[in-house]
């Protein structure tokens, strides 16, 4: 699985096509050029996964969720609902028609890595989210500061 780091701004055309940034592409040189794109269940953005990383994620979901429970099956369906897309010969990606509504009004998009995948935001939606005033220092302290290291175990 690739570790993806960085934030990039890209122009997007009316068809939903954008040039994939070279800084991100270089991090994925060992990947096969295929991506999976899906709508985020958490925010007004798309998630761009390498095919290999998405496959690993689906395998984990299949191990964790019971396909014979309706709620689990519904969740699995939603979390695996994506499209395979590939870089074209000019290193461009095309957002599929059924997902284009997420960035439809955007002339510029923001590609923000999460380490495991890339969030793809319309610029205005990204700026709004980023200015929401989240108290990240407090949340980091609550979630990560409470972890105690045990010595000698």
C-alpha positions in Angstrom: 0.0 0.0 0.0 1.3 3.4 -0.9 1.7 6.2 1.5 0.4 9.4 -0.1 1.4 12.8 1.2 0.6 16.3 0.0 -2.0 18.9 -0.9 -2.3 20.1 -4.5 -4.6 22.5 -6.3 -5.8 21.6 -9.8 -7.9 23.2 -12.5 -10.8 21.1 -13.6 -12.6 21.3 -16.9 -16.4 21.2 -17.5 -16.2 17.5 -18.2 -14.7 16.8 -14.8 -11.2 16.1 -16.1 -8.0 17.3 -14.3 -4.3 16.8 -14.7 -3.0 14.5 -11.9 -0.2 16.4 -10.1 3.3 15.1 -10.7 4.2 15.4 -7.0 1.5 12.8 -6.2 2.1 10.7 -9.2 5.8 10.2 -8.2 4.7 8.7 -4.9 2.6 6.1 -6.8 5.3 5.0 -9.4 5.0 1.4 -8.2 1.2 1.4 -8.7 -0.4 0.3 -11.9 -2.1 3.7 -12.7 -5.6 2.5 -11.7 -7.6 4.3 -9.1 -11.0 3.8 -7.4 -13.0 6.9 -6.9 -16.0 7.0 -4.5 -18.1 9.6 -2.7 -17.1 10.1 0.9 -19.7 9.1 3.5 -18.1 11.7 5.9 -17.8 14.9 3.8 -18.7 16.8 0.6 -15.8 15.3 -1.3 -14.7 12.3 -3.3 -12.1 9.8 -2.2 -9.4 8.7 -4.7 -7.7 5.4 -3.8 -5.1 3.4 -5.6 -6.7 0.2 -6.8 -4.4 -1.9 -4.6 -5.2 0.1 -1.5 -8.9 0.0 -2.2 -8.7 -3.7 -2.7 -7.1 -4.1 0.7 -9.8 -1.9 2.3 -12.5 -4.0 0.8 -10.9 -7.2 2.0 -10.8 -5.8 5.6 -14.5 -4.7 5.3 -15.5 -8.2 4.1 -13.7 -9.7 7.1 -15.3 -7.3 9.5 -18.9 -7.2 8.2 -21.4 -10.0 8.1 -23.1 -10.2 4.6 -26.1 -12.0 6.2 -26.9 -8.9 8.4 -28.9 -6.3 6.4 -27.1 -3.3 8.1 -23.7 -4.8 7.4 -24.6 -5.6 3.8 -25.9 -2.1 3.3 -22.8 -0.6 4.8 -20.5 -2.8 2.7 -22.5 -1.8 -0.5 -22.1 1.9 0.3 -18.4 1.7 1.2 -17.5 -0.3 -1.9 -19.6 1.9 -4.3 -17.0 3.3 -6.6 -15.6 3.5 -10.1 -12.3 2.4 -11.5 -10.6 5.2 -13.4 -7.2 5.4 -15.0 -4.7 8.1 -16.0 -4.9 8.9 -19.7 -1.8 9.4 -21.8 -1.6 13.1 -20.6 -1.8 12.1 -16.9 -5.4 13.3 -16.6 -8.2 11.7 -14.6 -11.9 12.0 -15.5 -14.4 12.1 -12.7 -17.2 9.7 -13.7 -20.6 11.3 -14.6 -22.4 9.8 -11.5 -19.9 11.4 -9.2 -19.3 14.6 -11.0 -22.1 16.4 -9.0 -19.7 16.6 -6.0 -17.4 19.0 -7.9 -19.8 20.2 -10.6 -19.6 23.9 -9.8 -15.8 23.9 -9.1 -13.3 25.4 -11.5 -10.5 24.4 -9.2 -10.2 21.4 -7.0 -8.0 20.5 -4.0 -6.4 17.1 -3.7 -5.7 16.5 0.0 -3.9 13.3 1.0 -4.9 11.4 4.1 -1.9 9.1 3.9 -4.0 6.2 2.6 -6.1 7.9 0.0 -6.7 11.4 -1.5 -9.7 13.5 -0.8 -10.8 15.4 -3.9 -12.7 18.7 -2.9 -14.2 21.5 -4.8 -12.1 24.6 -3.8 -15.0 26.4 -2.1 -16.1 23.3 -0.2 -12.5 22.7 0.9 -12.1 26.3 2.1 -15.4 26.2 4.0 -14.5 22.9 5.6 -11.0 24.1 6.5 -12.4 27.3 8.1 -15.0 25.5 10.1 -13.0 26.2 13.3 -12.4 22.6 14.4 -10.4 22.5 17.6 -7.8 20.1 16.3 -5.3 20.6 19.1 -8.0 19.6 21.7 -9.2 16.7 19.6 -5.6 15.5 19.1 -4.9 15.7 22.8 -8.1 13.8 23.7 -7.6 11.1 21.1 -3.9 10.7 21.1 -2.6 12.3 24.3 -4.3 9.8 26.5 -2.3 6.9 25.0 0.1 5.7 27.7 3.3 3.9 26.9 4.0 0.9 29.1 7.7 0.5 30.0 9.0 -3.0 30.2 6.0 -4.9 28.8 
